[in-house]
Amino acid sequence: MKRVPFRRPAALLAAAAALIAGSVLSAHASTASPTDQRAVYAEQARAAGLSGARAGELQRRVDAVLAQEPRARQISANRLATAGGTVTVAVPGLPGARDLASPDRAVSCADGHLCIVDGRGYTYDYYRCGYYDFTGVGDGTFNNNQTPGTRARFYNQNGSERWSNVAKSTGTASWTPVFHIRPC
């Protein structure tokens, strides 16, 4: 039996090149510069009725969270995606947290999530299992809205367990001594 050398059809090579080039070009085109993104977030703050000074203070608060959580990324004027879920930063001068990208929608705790509101009014929404650093402070509330029986654990600075809570339940807590959280 005669062996025929394997040859890649030109069409297959062209298709592969187009896929690679397309994904590279689309990734480049959809990646806005940080300056462009800041302009989008500033516009969201203006549309929500924030003055320039309040919008600036809000961005400083968001930047402080970004500095504490290096893996976080800003996704709206006052909301950040984190390794475990999201953080919604309270808007200066407004009670409670709401996402300025969707101002008509209140921040709520969806089924399957662990949600925390700290003493500053920042809302932490955990929906991924894992062990996460926590930057909340002051007295606040929690809603362990996970699957019934799921245990959320809260840890001291040295990693020892401070307390835990079994879903589904809500309560109050002092967040200043909590440094790490394992939602489930």
C-alpha positions, -999 to +999 in steps of 0.1 A: +000+000+000+014+033-010+015+061+016+002+095+006+017+124+024-007+144+045-014+178+030-034+205+046-058+220+022-053+257+016-089+263+027-083+247+061-052+269+066-070+300+055-099+292+079-075+287+108-057+319+101-090+338+099-102+324+132-069+333+149-068+368+133-105+374+140-102+366+177-071+387+181-086+416+162-120+414+181-102+411+214-082+442+206-112+461+193-134+454+224-107+462+249-112+498+259-084+517+274-087+525+311-092+561+302-121+552+280-136+530+307-133+558+333-152+581+309-180+555+307-181+552+345-181+590+349-210+592+325-229+566+345-223+587+377-236+619+359-266+600+346-274+590+381-274+626+392-240+628+410-221+660+410-185+661+397-173+661+433-194+632+444-185+612+412-148+619+421-153+607+456-170+576+444-141+568+420-117+573+449-137+547+469-136+523+440-099+528+436-094+520+473-112+487+468-091+480+437-059+487+457-070+462+484-081+436+459-056+433+431-077+407+412-108+429+412-118+449+381-142+478+378-174+469+358-195+500+364-192+534+382-195+517+416-194+480+410-164+456+409-161+420+398-140+401+424-127+365+425-157+355+446-184+376+432-190+414+432-186+444+455-210+474+451-195+506+466-220+529+483-225+562+465-214+592+486-245+609+501-270+582+492-283+555+516-276+519+507-258+505+477-272+504+442-254+496+409-253+529+389-251+509+357-287+497+365-300+524+388-336+511+387-325+477+400-318+474+437-289+453+449-305+421+462-292+387+473-301+361+447-308+325+456-275+306+460-255+337+471-240+350+504-245+388+507-230+412+531-235+449+538-207+464+558-207+496+580-199+518+550-229+505+530-207+484+506-225+453+494-205+421+489-222+394+468-204+360+469-215+334+445-184+313+440-170+288+465-135+295+476-115+313+503-114+351+499-098+381+515-125+404+530-122+441+533-155+450+549-155+471+581-180+482+608-213+467+618-236+454+591-258+426+580-256+393+561-280+372+541-268+336+537-292+328+508-273+297+497-286+262+494-301+252+528-275+237+550-245+254+533-221+268+559-205+301+553-173+306+574-157+338+586-121+340+596-097+360+617-066+377+603-045+346+612-069+323+593-085+307+623-123+305+621-141+333+639-177+321+634-199+304+608-235+305+597-257+279+581-280+288+552-307+300+549-305+328+574-299+364+579-284+384+607-261+412+619-223+411+624-193+432+632-171+430+600-141+448+613-125+416+628-133+395+597-104+392+573-113+361+552-145+345+540-154+310+527-189+313+514-195+276+510 
